[in-house]
């Protein structure tokens, strides 16, 4: 007997998102930062803890990117581990794994064909967007990556299906609003009117830039800090100074702001380059609108506008929580439809 409740999961290597559909099919979202590569054996208990907030006896749909975590030798091993964690955590719940072809399959099928379900979360989100906006780029910027998914005539027309193919096509840009090290965004920054190389060390991350600039608050700084200290503005500033081997006695607040603004512009350009690559491939069919989503929607918006696209906020359609966790919310909705169809 199937439960009336449906829960969608998006399990990444650094974050887990759970979306439970309420009575009017709006998604109630729970998010948790979780460094899978460091403590993967805790995954079943963490899943059970999150689901205790209202999804423990639900039908469950799962999409994942966690298989890429470097605690797994292969994606096959990673997919099998994540699927097994759900079976351990929820032995009584019907479990469906979402694939890059837009369909759900059983856990055994997912284990047999792991590449069919690896990194499929972007398909779920784009499927829901395509129903509402026939021609658009979905630009979903999260803590770690940016997805740029073209939709033309109500259809997803992505060139790549695997992470590697999507990196080549510009549809995946490995930069995000929180976890990206600054030395992966810039090679130099302006200091006292001159260009200064940055240290190739894990001294600061994108979250420090946006915390200093006031774009995010302490509660939105959900990733670990590089130095293990807090996420106050002052502590973020100390980490930013360190990327040019400086400190509060050698680089004033104005210098930190100039540095941070330069990094923010550079990260916007990185995402915009991906957008332009996708637009070039599509040619005359390229959409002129971007639907922006994710915890880094502010970056998606800036990159879309820098690329000459109008920006539409997904949050205006589905609510802020669901827009920040679009794949989890989309998987929940798609699975709910499948369950309803099977009952009819």
C-alpha positions as a Markdown table, in Angstrom:
| # | Residue | x | y | z |
|---|---|---|---|---|
| 1 | Unk | 0.0 | 0.0 | 0.0 |
| 2 | Unk | 1.6 | 3.3 | -1.1 |
| 3 | Unk | 1.8 | 6.2 | 1.3 |
| 4 | Unk | 0.0 | 9.4 | 0.5 |
| 5 | Unk | 3.1 | 11.4 | 1.3 |
| 6 | Unk | 5.8 | 11.9 | -1.3 |
| 7 | Unk | 9.4 | 13.1 | -0.6 |
| 8 | Unk | 12.1 | 14.1 | -3.0 |
| 9 | Unk | 15.8 | 14.0 | -2.2 |
| 10 | Unk | 18.8 | 15.6 | -3.8 |
| 11 | Unk | 21.9 | 14.0 | -2.3 |
| 12 | Unk | 25.1 | 15.8 | -3.1 |
| 13 | Unk | 28.6 | 15.3 | -1.9 |
| 14 | Unk | 28.4 | 18.4 | 0.4 |
| 15 | Unk | 24.7 | 19.0 | 0.9 |
| 16 | Unk | 21.5 | 17.0 | 1.3 |
| 17 | Unk | 18.1 | 18.5 | 0.4 |
| 18 | Unk | 14.7 | 17.0 | 1.2 |
| 19 | Unk | 11.4 | 18.3 | -0.3 |
| 20 | Unk | 8.1 | 17.1 | 1.1 |
| 21 | Unk | 4.9 | 18.0 | -0.8 |
| 22 | Unk | 2.2 | 19.5 | 1.4 |
| 23 | Unk | -1.5 | 19.4 | 0.7 |
| 24 | Unk | -1.5 | 21.9 | -2.1 |
| 25 | Unk | 1.6 | 20.2 | -3.7 |
| 26 | Unk | 3.9 | 23.0 | -2.6 |
| 27 | Unk | 7.3 | 21.8 | -1.4 |
| 28 | Unk | 8.4 | 22.1 | 2.2 |
| 29 | Unk | 12.2 | 21.9 | 2.1 |
| 30 | Unk | 14.8 | 20.8 | 4.6 |
| 31 | Unk | 18.5 | 21.3 | 3.8 |
| 32 | Unk | 21.6 | 20.1 | 5.6 |
| 33 | Unk | 25.3 | 20.6 | 4.8 |
| 34 | Unk | 27.0 | 17.2 | 5.0 |
| 35 | Unk | 30.6 | 16.4 | 4.0 |
| 36 | Unk | 30.0 | 12.9 | 2.6 |
| 37 | Unk | 33.6 | 12.3 | 1.7 |
| 38 | Unk | 34.6 | 12.6 | 5.4 |
| 39 | Unk | 31.8 | 10.7 | 7.2 |
| 40 | Unk | 29.9 | 8.7 | 4.6 |
| 41 | Unk | 28.9 | 6.0 | 7.2 |
| 42 | Unk | 26.7 | 8.5 | 8.9 |
| 43 | Unk | 24.5 | 9.0 | 5.7 |
| 44 | Unk | 21.7 | 6.5 | 6.7 |
| 45 | Unk | 21.2 | 8.0 | 10.1 |
| 46 | Unk | 21.3 | 11.5 | 8.8 |
| 47 | Unk | 18.7 | 10.7 | 6.2 |
| 48 | Unk | 16.5 | 9.1 | 8.8 |
| 49 | Unk | 16.9 | 12.2 | 11.0 |
| 50 | Unk | 15.9 | 14.6 | 8.2 |
| 51 | Unk | 12.9 | 12.5 | 7.2 |
| 52 | Unk | 11.7 | 12.4 | 10.9 |
| 53 | Unk | 10.4 | 15.9 | 10.2 |
| 54 | Unk | 7.5 | 14.5 | 8.2 |
| 55 | Unk | 8.7 | 12.2 | 5.5 |
| 56 | Unk | 9.7 | 8.9 | 7.2 |
| 57 | Unk | 6.8 | 6.8 | 5.9 |
| 58 | Unk | 6.6 | 8.5 | 2.4 |
| 59 | Unk | 7.1 | 7.2 | -1.1 |
| 60 | Unk | 10.7 | 8.5 | -1.9 |
| 61 | Unk | 12.3 | 9.8 | -5.0 |
| 62 | Unk | 16.0 | 10.2 | -5.1 |
| 63 | Unk | 18.4 | 12.1 | -7.4 |
| 64 | Unk | 22.1 | 12.4 | -6.6 |
| 65 | Unk | 25.4 | 14.0 | -7.4 |
| 66 | Unk | 27.1 | 12.4 | -4.4 |
| 67 | Unk | 28.5 | 9.6 | -6.5 |
| 68 | Unk | 31.3 | 12.0 | -7.6 |
| 69 | Unk | 32.6 | 12.3 | -4.0 |
| 70 | Unk | 36.2 | 11.2 | -3.8 |
| 71 | Unk | 35.5 | 8.7 | -1.0 |
| 72 | Unk | 34.3 | 6.4 | -3.9 |
| 73 | Unk | 36.6 | 4.8 | -6.4 |
| 74 | Unk | 34.0 | 4.9 | -9.1 |
| 75 | Unk | 30.5 | 6.4 | -9.8 |
| 76 | Unk | 29.2 | 2.8 | -9.7 |
| 77 | Unk | 30.4 | 2.5 | -6.1 |
| 78 | Unk | 28.9 | 5.9 | -5.2 |
| 79 | Unk | 25.5 | 5.2 | -6.7 |
| 80 | Unk | 25.3 | 1.8 | -5.0 |
| 81 | Unk | 26.3 | 3.4 | -1.6 |
| 82 | Unk | 23.7 | 6.1 | -1.8 |
| 83 | Unk | 21.0 | 3.7 | -2.8 |
| 84 | Unk | 22.0 | 1.3 | -0.1 |
| 85 | Unk | 21.9 | 4.2 | 2.5 |
| 86 | Unk | 18.3 | 4.9 | 1.6 |
| 87 | Unk | 17.3 | 1.2 | 1.8 |
| 88 | Unk | 19.0 | 1.1 | 5.3 |
| 89 | Unk | 17.3 | 4.3 | 6.5 |
| 90 | Unk | 13.8 | 3.5 | 5.1 |
| 91 | Unk | 13.3 | -0.2 | 4.8 |
| 92 | Unk | 9.5 | 0.2 | 4.6 |
| 93 | Unk | 9.4 | 3.1 | 2.1 |
| 94 | Unk | 8.9 | 2.6 | -1.7 |
| 95 | Unk | 12.1 | 4.0 | -3.3 |
| 96 | Unk | 12.5 | 5.3 | -6.8 |
| 97 | Unk | 15.7 | 6.6 | -8.3 |
| 98 | Unk | 15.5 | 9.4 | -10.9 |
| 99 | Unk | 17.6 | 9.1 | -14.1 |
| 100 | Unk | 19.0 | 11.3 | -16.9 |
| 101 | Unk | 16.3 | 10.1 | -19.2 |
| 102 | Unk | 13.6 | 11.7 | -17.0 |
| 103 | Unk | 12.2 | 8.4 | -15.7 |
| 104 | Unk | 12.3 | 6.7 | -12.3 |
| 105 | Unk | 13.7 | 3.2 | -11.8 |
| 106 | Unk | 14.0 | 0.7 | -9.0 |
| 107 | Unk | 17.1 | 0.6 | -6.7 |
| 108 | Unk | 18.2 | -2.6 | -8.4 |
| 109 | Unk | 18.0 | -1.0 | -11.8 |
| 110 | Unk | 20.0 | 1.9 | -10.6 |
| 111 | Unk | 22.7 | -0.3 | -9.3 |
| 112 | Unk | 22.8 | -2.2 | -12.6 |
| 113 | Unk | 23.1 | 1.0 | -14.7 |
| 114 | Unk | 24.6 | 3.6 | -12.4 |
| 115 | Unk | 25.5 | 6.1 | -15.1 |
| 116 | Unk | 21.8 | 6.3 | -16.0 |
| 117 | Unk | 21.2 | 7.9 | -12.6 |
| 118 | Unk | 24.5 | 9.7 | -11.8 |
| 119 | Unk | 24.2 | 13.5 | -11.7 |
| 120 | Unk | 20.6 | 13.5 | -13.0 |
| 121 | Unk | 19.3 | 16.2 | -10.7 |
| 122 | Unk | 19.4 | 19.0 | -13.3 |
| 123 | Unk | 17.0 | 17.0 | -15.6 |
| 124 | Unk | 14.3 | 17.0 | -12.9 |
| 125 | Unk | 14.5 | 20.8 | -12.3 |
| 126 | Unk | 14.5 | 21.6 | -16.0 |
| 127 | Unk | 11.6 | 19.3 | -16.7 |
| 128 | Unk | 9.4 | 21.3 | -14.3 |
| 129 | Unk | 10.6 | 24.6 | -15.7 |
| 130 | Unk | 9.9 | 23.5 | -19.2 |
| 131 | Unk | 6.3 | 23.1 | -18.4 |
| 132 | Unk | 5.9 | 26.7 | -17.4 |
| 133 | Unk | 8.4 | 28.5 | -19.7 |
| 134 | Unk | 8.6 | 27.0 | -23.3 |
| 135 | Unk | 11.8 | 28.9 | -24.2 |
| 136 | Unk | 14.4 | 29.6 | -21.5 |
| 137 | Unk | 17.8 | 28.8 | -20.0 |
| 138 | Unk | 17.5 | 27.4 | -16.5 |
| 139 | Unk | 20.4 | 28.9 | -14.6 |
| 140 | Unk | 20.6 | 27.2 | -11.3 |
| 141 | Unk | 23.6 | 28.2 | -9.2 |
| 142 | Unk | 24.2 | 26.3 | -6.0 |
| 143 | Unk | 26.9 | 26.2 | -3.4 |
| 144 | Unk | 29.3 | 24.4 | -5.6 |
| 145 | Unk | 28.2 | 24.4 | -9.3 |
| 146 | Unk | 26.1 | 26.2 | -11.8 |
| 147 | Unk | 23.8 | 24.4 | -14.2 |
| 148 | Unk | 22.8 | 26.1 | -17.5 |
| 149 | Unk | 20.1 | 24.1 | -19.1 |
| 150 | Unk | 18.5 | 25.1 | -22.4 |
| 151 | Unk | 14.8 | 24.6 | -23.0 |
| 152 | Unk | 13.4 | 25.2 | -26.5 |
| 153 | Unk | 9.8 | 24.7 | -27.5 |
| 154 | Unk | 9.0 | 23.2 | -24.1 |
| 155 | Unk | 11.8 | 20.5 | -24.5 |
| 156 | Unk | 15.2 | 20.2 | -22.8 |
| 157 | Unk | 17.8 | 20.4 | -25.5 |
| 158 | Unk | 20.9 | 19.9 | -23.5 |
| 159 | Unk | 24.0 | 18.7 | -25.4 |
| 160 | Unk | 25.6 | 16.8 | -22.5 |
| 161 | Unk | 24.2 | 14.1 | -20.2 |
| 162 | Unk | 27.2 | 13.3 | -18.1 |
| 163 | Unk | 29.2 | 15.7 | -16.0 |
| 164 | Unk | 32.2 | 15.6 | -18.3 |
| 165 | Unk | 30.1 | 16.2 | -21.4 |
| 166 | Unk | 28.3 | 19.1 | -19.7 |
| 167 | Unk | 31.6 | 20.7 | -18.6 |
| 168 | Unk | 32.6 | 20.6 | -22.3 |
| 169 | Unk | 29.3 | 22.1 | -23.5 |
| 170 | Unk | 29.2 | 25.0 | -21.0 |
| 171 | Unk | 26.0 | 23.5 | -19.4 |
| 172 | Unk | 27.9 | 22.8 | -16.2 |
| 173 | Unk | 30.2 | 25.4 | -14.7 |
| 174 | Unk | 32.0 | 24.3 | -11.7 |
| 175 | Unk | 31.7 | 27.4 | -9.6 |
| 176 | Unk | 29.2 | 28.2 | -6.8 |
| 177 | Unk | 28.2 | 30.8 | -4.3 |
| 178 | Unk | 29.6 | 29.2 | -1.2 |
| 179 | Unk | 32.2 | 26.4 | -1.5 |
| 180 | Unk | 34.4 | 27.5 | -4.5 |
| 181 | Unk | 38.0 | 28.4 | -3.4 |
| 182 | Unk | 38.9 | 31.9 | -4.5 |
| 183 | Unk | 42.0 | 30.7 | -6.3 |
| 184 | Unk | 39.7 | 28.8 | -8.6 |
| 185 | Unk | 37.9 | 32.0 | -9.6 |
| 186 | Unk | 40.8 | 34.5 | -10.0 |
| 187 | Unk | 44.5 | 34.5 | -10.5 |
| 188 | Unk | 45.0 | 38.1 | -9.4 |
| 189 | Unk | 43.1 | 40.9 | -7.6 |
| 190 | Unk | 43.6 | 44.7 | -7.4 |
| 191 | Unk | 45.6 | 45.9 | -4.4 |
| 192 | Unk | 46.4 | 49.6 | -4.0 |
| 193 | Unk | 45.8 | 50.2 | -7.7 |
| 194 | Unk | 48.0 | 47.3 | -8.9 |
| 195 | Unk | 47.3 | 43.7 | -9.9 |
| 196 | Unk | 48.4 | 41.2 | -7.2 |
| 197 | Unk | 48.6 | 37.5 | -7.7 |
| 198 | Unk | 46.6 | 35.4 | -5.2 |
| 199 | Unk | 47.9 | 32.5 | -3.1 |
| 200 | Unk | 47.0 | 29.1 | -4.5 |
| 201 | Unk | 45.9 | 28.0 | -1.1 |
| 202 | Unk | 42.5 | 27.1 | 0.4 |
| 203 | Unk | 42.5 | 30.4 | 2.4 |
| 204 | Unk | 39.0 | 31.7 | 1.4 |
| 205 | Unk | 35.9 | 30.6 | -0.5 |
| 206 | Unk | 33.1 | 32.4 | -2.4 |
| 207 | Unk | 31.0 | 32.5 | 0.8 |
| 208 | Unk | 33.6 | 34.9 | 2.3 |
| 209 | Unk | 33.2 | 37.2 | -0.6 |
| 210 | Unk | 29.4 | 37.4 | -0.4 |
| 211 | Unk | 29.4 | 37.5 | 3.4 |
| 212 | Unk | 31.8 | 40.5 | 3.3 |
| 213 | Unk | 29.7 | 42.2 | 0.7 |
| 214 | Unk | 26.5 | 41.7 | 2.6 |
| 215 | Unk | 24.9 | 39.4 | 0.0 |
| 216 | Unk | 24.5 | 36.5 | 2.4 |
| 217 | Unk | 24.1 | 36.5 | 6.2 |
| 218 | Unk | 25.6 | 34.2 | 8.7 |
| 219 | Unk | 22.7 | 31.7 | 8.5 |
| 220 | Unk | 23.3 | 31.4 | 4.7 |
| 221 | Unk | 27.0 | 30.6 | 5.1 |
| 222 | Unk | 26.2 | 26.9 | 5.4 |
| 223 | Unk | 29.5 | 25.4 | 4.2 |
| 224 | Unk | 32.6 | 24.9 | 6.4 |
| 225 | Unk | 35.0 | 27.8 | 6.7 |
| 226 | Unk | 38.5 | 27.2 | 5.4 |
| 227 | Unk | 40.2 | 28.1 | 8.7 |
| 228 | Unk | 37.6 | 26.4 | 11.0 |
| 229 | Unk | 36.7 | 29.8 | 12.5 |
| 230 | Unk | 33.3 | 31.5 | 12.4 |
| 231 | Unk | 31.4 | 33.1 | 9.6 |
| 232 | Unk | 31.1 | 36.7 | 10.9 |
| 233 | Unk | 31.8 | 39.5 | 8.4 |
| 234 | Unk | 35.1 | 40.2 | 10.3 |
| 235 | Unk | 36.2 | 36.6 | 10.1 |
| 236 | Unk | 35.3 | 36.4 | 6.4 |
| 237 | Unk | 37.4 | 39.6 | 5.9 |
| 238 | Unk | 40.4 | 37.9 | 7.6 |
| 239 | Unk | 40.2 | 35.0 | 5.2 |
| 240 | Unk | 39.9 | 37.3 | 2.2 |
| 241 | Unk | 43.0 | 39.2 | 3.3 |
| 242 | Unk | 44.9 | 36.0 | 3.5 |
| 243 | Unk | 44.5 | 35.2 | -0.2 |
| 244 | Unk | 47.0 | 38.0 | -0.8 |
| 245 | Unk | 49.1 | 37.1 | 2.2 |
| 246 | Unk | 47.9 | 40.1 | 4.1 |
| 247 | Unk | 46.1 | 40.8 | 7.4 |
| 248 | Unk | 44.2 | 43.5 | 9.1 |
| 249 | Unk | 47.4 | 45.5 | 9.8 |
| 250 | Unk | 48.4 | 45.5 | 6.1 |
| 251 | Unk | 45.2 | 45.7 | 4.1 |
| 252 | Unk | 42.3 | 48.0 | 5.2 |
| 253 | Unk | 38.6 | 47.4 | 4.8 |
| 254 | Unk | 38.5 | 49.4 | 1.6 |
| 255 | Unk | 41.1 | 47.1 | 0.1 |
| 256 | Unk | 39.1 | 44.0 | 1.1 |
| 257 | Unk | 36.0 | 45.4 | -0.5 |
| 258 | Unk | 37.8 | 46.1 | -3.8 |
| 259 | Unk | 39.2 | 42.6 | -3.7 |
| 260 | Unk | 35.8 | 41.0 | -3.0 |
| 261 | Unk | 34.0 | 43.0 | -5.7 |
| 262 | Unk | 36.7 | 41.9 | -8.2 |
| 263 | Unk | 36.1 | 38.3 | -7.3 |
| 264 | Unk | 32.3 | 38.6 | -7.5 |
| 265 | Unk | 32.6 | 40.1 | -11.0 |
| 266 | Unk | 35.0 | 37.4 | -12.1 |
| 267 | Unk | 32.6 | 34.7 | -10.9 |
| 268 | Unk | 29.7 | 36.3 | -12.7 |
| 269 | Unk | 31.8 | 36.3 | -15.9 |
| 270 | Unk | 32.6 | 32.6 | -15.4 |
| 271 | Unk | 28.9 | 31.7 | -15.4 |
| 272 | Unk | 28.2 | 34.2 | -18.2 |
| 273 | Unk | 30.8 | 32.4 | -20.4 |
| 274 | Unk | 28.9 | 29.2 | -19.9 |
| 275 | Unk | 25.6 | 30.9 | -20.8 |
| 276 | Unk | 27.2 | 32.4 | -24.0 |
| 277 | Unk | 28.6 | 29.0 | -25.0 |
| 278 | Unk | 25.2 | 27.5 | -24.8 |
| 279 | Unk | 23.6 | 30.4 | -26.6 |
| 280 | Unk | 26.1 | 30.1 | -29.5 |
| 281 | Unk | 25.4 | 26.5 | -30.0 |
| 282 | Unk | 21.6 | 27.1 | -30.2 |
| 283 | Unk | 22.0 | 29.9 | -32.6 |
| 284 | Unk | 18.7 | 31.5 | -33.7 |
| 285 | Unk | 16.8 | 29.2 | -31.5 |
| 286 | Unk | 18.5 | 30.4 | -28.3 |
| 287 | Unk | 16.0 | 31.7 | -25.7 |
| 288 | Unk | 16.2 | 35.3 | -24.5 |
| 289 | Unk | 15.0 | 34.6 | -21.0 |
| 290 | Unk | 16.8 | 32.9 | -18.1 |
| 291 | Unk | 14.9 | 31.3 | -15.2 |
| 292 | Unk | 17.2 | 31.7 | -12.2 |
| 293 | Unk | 17.3 | 29.4 | -9.2 |
| 294 | Unk | 19.4 | 28.0 | -6.4 |
| 295 | Unk | 21.0 | 29.4 | -3.3 |
| 296 | Unk | 23.2 | 31.5 | -5.7 |
| 297 | Unk | 20.2 | 32.9 | -7.7 |
| 298 | Unk | 21.8 | 36.3 | -7.2 |
| 299 | Unk | 24.8 | 35.1 | -9.3 |
| 300 | Unk | 22.6 | 33.5 | -11.8 |
| 301 | Unk | 20.7 | 36.7 | -12.2 |
| 302 | Unk | 23.8 | 38.8 | -12.7 |
| 303 | Unk | 25.3 | 36.4 | -15.2 |
| 304 | Unk | 22.0 | 36.2 | -17.2 |
| 305 | Unk | 21.8 | 40.0 | -17.4 |
| 306 | Unk | 25.5 | 40.2 | -18.4 |
| 307 | Unk | 24.7 | 37.8 | -21.2 |
| 308 | Unk | 21.8 | 40.0 | -22.5 |
| 309 | Unk | 19.0 | 37.8 | -21.1 |
| 310 | Unk | 16.0 | 38.8 | -19.1 |
| 311 | Unk | 15.9 | 37.1 | -15.7 |
| 312 | Unk | 12.8 | 35.4 | -14.3 |
| 313 | Unk | 12.9 | 34.3 | -10.7 |
| 314 | Unk | 11.8 | 30.7 | -10.2 |
| 315 | Unk | 11.0 | 31.6 | -6.6 |
| 316 | Unk | 8.1 | 33.7 | -7.9 |
| 317 | Unk | 6.5 | 30.6 | -9.2 |
| 318 | Unk | 7.3 | 27.9 | -6.6 |
| 319 | Unk | 8.4 | 29.8 | -3.5 |
| 320 | Unk | 11.9 | 30.6 | -2.2 |
| 321 | Unk | 12.6 | 27.3 | -0.5 |
| 322 | Unk | 11.7 | 25.2 | -3.5 |
| 323 | Unk | 13.6 | 27.5 | -5.8 |
| 324 | Unk | 16.8 | 27.0 | -3.7 |
| 325 | Unk | 16.3 | 23.2 | -3.8 |
| 326 | Unk | 14.8 | 22.9 | -7.2 |
| 327 | Unk | 15.9 | 19.3 | -8.1 |
| 328 | Unk | 14.6 | 17.9 | -4.8 |
| 329 | Unk | 11.3 | 19.7 | -5.2 |
| 330 | Unk | 11.0 | 18.7 | -8.8 |
| 331 | Unk | 11.7 | 15.0 | -8.0 |
| 332 | Unk | 9.0 | 15.1 | -5.4 |
| 333 | Unk | 6.5 | 16.6 | -7.8 |
| 334 | Unk | 7.3 | 14.2 | -10.7 |
| 335 | Unk | 7.1 | 11.2 | -8.4 |
| 336 | Unk | 3.8 | 12.4 | -7.0 |
| 337 | Unk | 2.4 | 12.5 | -10.5 |
| 338 | Unk | 3.7 | 9.0 | -11.2 |
| 339 | Unk | 2.2 | 7.6 | -8.1 |
| 340 | Unk | -1.2 | 9.3 | -8.9 |
| 341 | Unk | -1.1 | 7.9 | -12.4 |
| 342 | Unk | -0.5 | 4.4 | -11.2 |
| 343 | Unk | -3.4 | 4.6 | -8.8 |
| 344 | Unk | -5.8 | 5.9 | -11.3 |
